[in-house]
């Protein structure tokens, strides 16, 4: 939702979410603290990597982060 709110097309945002879960199981992401605020740096890196593979720019990621 944050990515779409930052102007990322819904299909591209979905690509990033699907890529993230395909490369790191959801249970592992939860254990790593994906729901924490702030998120651990290693989780942020996984999110960035997935987003980048789907064509999301650093500018869009920054906008989504607030």
Contact map, one row per residue, 1 for C-alpha under 8 A:
111110000000000000000000000000000000000000000000000000000000000000
111111000000000000000000000000000000000000000000000000000000000110
111111110000100000000000000000000000000000000000000000000001100100
111111111100100000000000000000000000000000000000000000000000000000
111111110000000000000000000000000000000000000000000000000000000100
011111110000000000000000000000000000000000000000000000000001101100
001111111000000000000000000000000000000000000000000000000001000000
001111111101100000000000000000000000000000000000000000010001000000
000100111111100000000000000000000000000000000000000000000000000000
000100011111110000000000000000000000000000000000000000000000000000
000000001111111000000000000000000000000000000000000000000000000000
000000011111111100000000000000000000000000000000000001110000000000
001100011111111110000000000000000000000000000000001001000000000000
000000000111111111000000000000000000000000000000000000000000000000
000000000011111111100000000000000000000000000000001001000000000000
000000000001111111110000000000000000000000000010011111000000000000
000000000000111111111000000000000000000000000000011000000000000000
000000000000011111111100000000000000000000000000000000000000000000
000000000000001111111110000000000000000000000000010000000000000000
000000000000000111111111000000000000000000000110010000000000000000
000000000000000011111111110000000000000000000000000000000000000000
000000000000000001111111100000000000000000000000000000000000000000
000000000000000000111111100000000000000000000000000000000000000000
000000000000000000011111110110000000000000000000000000000000000000
000000000000000000001111111110000000000000000000000000000000000000
000000000000000000001001111111000000000000000000000000000000000000
000000000000000000000000111111100000000000000000000000000000000000
000000000000000000000001111111110000000000000000000000000000000000
000000000000000000000001111111111100000000100000000000000000000000
000000000000000000000000011111111110000000000000000000000000000000
000000000000000000000000001111111100000000000000000000000000000000
000000000000000000000000000111111100000100100000000000000000000000
000000000000000000000000000011111111001100100000000000000000000000
000000000000000000000000000011111111001100100000000000000000000000
000000000000000000000000000001001111101000000000000000000000000000
000000000000000000000000000000001111111100000000000000000000000000
000000000000000000000000000000000011111000000000000000000000000000
000000000000000000000000000000000001111100000000000000000000000000
000000000000000000000000000000001111111110110000000000000000000000
000000000000000000000000000000011101011111110000000000000000000000
000000000000000000000000000000000000001111111000000000000000000000
000000000000000000000000000000000000000111111100000000000000000000
000000000000000000000000000010011100001111111110000000000000000000
000000000000000000000000000000000000001111111111000000000000000000
000000000000000000000000000000000000000011111111100000000000000000
000000000000000000010000000000000000000001111111110000000000000000
000000000000000100010000000000000000000000111111111000000000000000
000000000000000000000000000000000000000000011111111100000000100000
000000000000000000000000000000000000000000001111111110000000000000
000000000000000110110000000000000000000000000111111111000000000000
000000000000101110000000000000000000000000000011111111111000000000
000000000000000100000000000000000000000000000001111111111100000000
000000000000000100000000000000000000000000000000111111110000000000
000000000001101100000000000000000000000000000000011111110000000000
000000000001000000000000000000000000000000000000001111111000000000
000000010001000000000000000000000000000000000000001111111101100000
000000000000000000000000000000000000000000000000001100111111100000
000000000000000000000000000000000000000000000000000100011111110000
000000000000000000000000000000000000000000000000000000001111111000
001001110000000000000000000000000000000000000000000000011111111100
001001000000000000000000000000000000000000000001000000011111111110
000000000000000000000000000000000000000000000000000000000111111111
000001000000000000000000000000000000000000000000000000000011111111
011011000000000000000000000000000000000000000000000000000001111111
010000000000000000000000000000000000000000000000000000000000111111
000000000000000000000000000000000000000000000000000000000000011111
